Amino acid sequence: GRVLDYCDWLGGTSNSKICLGEMPSTAAIFNLLPIGSFCISRFMAIIIASLTAWASAATGDALVQTPPAAALEIQIMAAKIYGGAYLSSFVDAILDNLSKILEDDDSVLKGNYSALELLQRLEECLFDVAPVLDDAEHKQFTDKRVKNWLSDLQDALYFADDLLDELSTKIATATPRDPGFSSYFSSVVDSYVEGCGDMENIVQRLESLVARKKYFRLKESAQVDMLSWRTPSTSLIVSSDIFGRDKDKEEIIKLPLADTCHAESPFTVIPIWGMGGIGKTTLAQLVYSDAKVVENFDIRVWVCVAENSDPVHITRTIIGAIDPSPCSMDNFDVLQTKLKDKLIGKTFLLVLDDVWHGGMMEGLPLAVKTLGGLLRNKCDVGDWKKILESEIWELPEDESEIVPALRVSYHYLPSHLKRCFVYCSLYPEDHQFDKDELIFLWMAEDLLQQVENNTLENIGSEYFDELVARSFFQSSSAYAGLFVMHDLIHDLAMFFAGKFFFREFGNPYMVDSKTRHLSCDHDPTSRFREAYGGAVHMRTFLCFDVKSNDIKSDLWLKQLRCLRVLAFQECKILSLPDSIAELIHMRYLDLSKTPIVRLPELLCKLYNLETLKLRDCDKLEMLPSRMQDLVNLRHLDIRGTSGLKEMPKGMSKLKHLNLLTRYIVGEHEENGIRELGPIDVHGLFRISKLENVNNSSEALEAKMGNKKHINILELEWLPNDDTVDVETERDILKELRPHSNLKELSIDGYRGEIFPNWLGLSSYSNITKLSISCCKNCRQLPSLGQLPSLQHLVIFELDGLERIDEEFYKNGESCHKGTPFRSLEYLEFGRMKGWREWHIPDKYDVFPKLKTLIMRHCPVLS
């Protein structure tokens, strides 16, 4: 079977396996005869972590009908949870957008009675259909007529939403001419009719669909405020939350570490075998992260096989995990030789996760976790019974192959969380989700419900945390800070996505005319008309790692007038056509890791653009000069854009900027540091070319002390031959003093001799990481010893520094009496060519927690 397939290309055979269930939790060793490029000295352990049971009858193994005992703590809190129909939050969002037009204080609709009547009819339709959506969603699984009706209704809602968005955009971007502005609004409506469809027909179709609801005898249900029950964020599950696997873990760990296991063969293969969701990956994660395993293996690699079991792909992935430099070769022999060179003489652990798909059953630990997430807030016994007796458990198998407990967990999600969850079906299995990136996409798709006195970013974070708490997401074992979906959860999202979401990782010709969201892994432009010609109302177009040619023709782009999200990350794109300006609905544009050189000036016509991602576009030479016109821009990611020389003028006009990863100080007032004053930057922020700041008054106007949401700050001066006034330089840095919420600080190229006093104040109690580098004129280190949380300190290339003395440990102006560097664990000095003395005062018990001290290229230190 599949186990032997993997053993074959590794160079051996198998004869036993770990089975999760009622079968014995023991394993014999797979003895692999070392042949070919896998003749590696010492030994290797391979854990195949997701061999799902599929042919038990053939092998004589008994499929377990009940999983092993497991405990899950379910915290009961005094709150109620109500589910909501998938379309309910969509209707609410359209009503909200409609009300903004109808209730416009400027009364742009005055005199245009026909347009006003159409919009009021649209509003009546939405109010009429909203109360029956819950019942319709429930009945769609047993009545195909209802299912088809909901599909048609969702399609009509998309048309209505696009209509309102275009009207709102054209009204907002119109230039008032005279008191007869309402006549201009009429022309806006006319332009929509000509370009995108008949407004009357859109409303009539929706009215017809809503009228049909009476034939299905749908019951009305009260609308529930879903925000009232939302719980605070919870911490992610850690190993201490996993029960019943300690013995299994220890048994597995013994196998590769035992002296006898590699006496005859350098390889140990340990398959972990069991049905989907029973906890194979979790067990492998426990083994992978165990301290004894970490200590005994020079290299550890985790590979998620999932949908791509090609040995070439797997070998390339292993190499990529060891060496981050790109590896695109396809020759299997060359790849194996390269892998051998990297592993020879080393002990290494390889985990192949998700090797087989198939087999589901009720009562899996994953289902228990998701049900626990649902029930943890219910304190009423009646609510528990209602869920237990729900008909969702008994849906016919031909309608859904999803584990019933997972269906129930989805059913009781609030409407807004259902839409956010289903959106994730666009991504391939085992995708590593970045929380912020997903939130930006949810924003672009209008999936977040605005709440007074809260930002959309914070609301999206609460949505995401709630899905994590309900186990729809899990923290990634491979990459810190990222998240993954279990395969069964991903299948759940795919099932409920329907025809409106399409993942084109195979046959593109199955795309439906109702498709609004599409993702693909190939060149989308080469055969767009024949493959996607019917899906002209698409809102989302995500390309994953497509090595396509430059966009030579913009005909396909012109067809997608409703696009809100366009992502060409890692595609071979050198330029964008001017027709990009016609995509007036566009909210999210991702060109990260592309070789693009310039962006068209017409890009700044995208009034609704919220997110522009240009990360690692190292060929990009300049940003459009009219960036200030993107008044709704909230996220501008320009990390790794080494070719950029300066910022466009007038960036201070972008009042909604939440994420600005880098600001390059220009030589003119219009793009100087003063432009930062009104911008409330969040997260990581880097200021480059600070040598262009002329004096401290300019620095003061940047208002860095007011920017309390910056977590990581990087200040950078580039070297030049100018003669500098070291006092002026010190005053400039003094006025760049950040808010005390700062967690990480990097100062690179500072041109003064002495640092300002703020750098050593204990009030910066959140700083954990600090780096000072390439400060050629510096003659004295700041008093860093009183930073109470500082754990990681790097000092690099301070050519003028000759002595580290008592001032390094204590600030004379501070009354704080704490132990100097009481939290520091890592300290590194490098390329300190003038450093001669390091004085550590006897009266201080310094560096009590220091674990790592690195000193390199300090030639005169005595």
Sequence and secondary structure as in RCSB ss.txt:
>XXXX:A:sequence
GRVLDYCDWLGGTSNSKICLGEMPSTAAIFNLLPIGSFCISRFMAIIIASLTAWASAATGDALVQTPPAAALEIQ
IMAAKIYGGAYLSSFVDAILDNLSKILEDDDSVLKGNYSALELLQRLEECLFDVAPVLDDAEHKQFTDKRVKNWL
SDLQDALYFADDLLDELSTKIATATPRDPGFSSYFSSVVDSYVEGCGDMENIVQRLESLVARKKYFRLKESAQVD
MLSWRTPSTSLIVSSDIFGRDKDKEEIIKLPLADTCHAESPFTVIPIWGMGGIGKTTLAQLVYSDAKVVENFDIR
VWVCVAENSDPVHITRTIIGAIDPSPCSMDNFDVLQTKLKDKLIGKTFLLVLDDVWHGGMMEGLPLAVKTLGGLL
RNKCDVGDWKKILESEIWELPEDESEIVPALRVSYHYLPSHLKRCFVYCSLYPEDHQFDKDELIFLWMAEDLLQQ
VENNTLENIGSEYFDELVARSFFQSSSAYAGLFVMHDLIHDLAMFFAGKFFFREFGNPYMVDSKTRHLSCDHDPT
SRFREAYGGAVHMRTFLCFDVKSNDIKSDLWLKQLRCLRVLAFQECKILSLPDSIAELIHMRYLDLSKTPIVRLP
ELLCKLYNLETLKLRDCDKLEMLPSRMQDLVNLRHLDIRGTSGLKEMPKGMSKLKHLNLLTRYIVGEHEENGIRE
LGPIDVHGLFRISKLENVNNSSEALEAKMGNKKHINILELEWLPNDDTVDVETERDILKELRPHSNLKELSIDGY
RGEIFPNWLGLSSYSNITKLSISCCKNCRQLPSLGQLPSLQHLVIFELDGLERIDEEFYKNGESCHKGTPFRSLE
YLEFGRMKGWREWHIPDKYDVFPKLKTLIMRHCPVLS
>XXXX:A:secstr
 HHHHHHHHHT      EE SSS S          GGG  SS EEEEEEEE    HHHHT    SS         
  S       TTHHHHHHHHHHHHHHHT TT TTTT HHHHHHHHHHHHHHHHHGGGHHHHHHHTTT HHHHHHH
HHHHHHHHHHHHHHHHHHHHHHH    STTHHHHHHHHHHHHHHHH  HHHHHHHHHHHHHGGGGGT        
GGGG         GGG  S HHHHHHHHHHHHSGGGGSS SEEEEEEE  TTSSHHHHHHHHHH HHHHHH SEE
EEEE TT   HHHHHHHHHHHH  S      HHHHHHHHHHHHTT  EEEEEE        TT HHHHHHHHHHH
TT   HHHHHHHHT GGGG  TTT  S HHHHHHHHTS HHHHHHHHHGGGS TT  B HHHHHHHHHHTT S  
 TTS HHHHHHHHHHHHHHTTSSEE SSSTT EE  HHHHHHHHHHHGGGEEEESS GGG  TT  EEEESS SS
TTHHHHHTT TT  EEEE S         HHHHH TT  EEE TT       GGGGG TT  EEE TT    B  
GGGGG TT  EEE TT TT  B  TTGGG TT  EEE TT TT     TTGGG TT  EE EEE  SSGGGSGGG
GTT    EEEEEE GGG  SHHHHHTT GGG TTEEEEEEE    S    HHHHHHHHHHT   TT  EEEEES 
  SS  GGGG TT TT  EEEEE  TT  S   GGG TT  EEEEE  TT  EE GGGT  TT      TTTT  
EEEEE  TT  EE   TTS   TT  EEEEES TT  
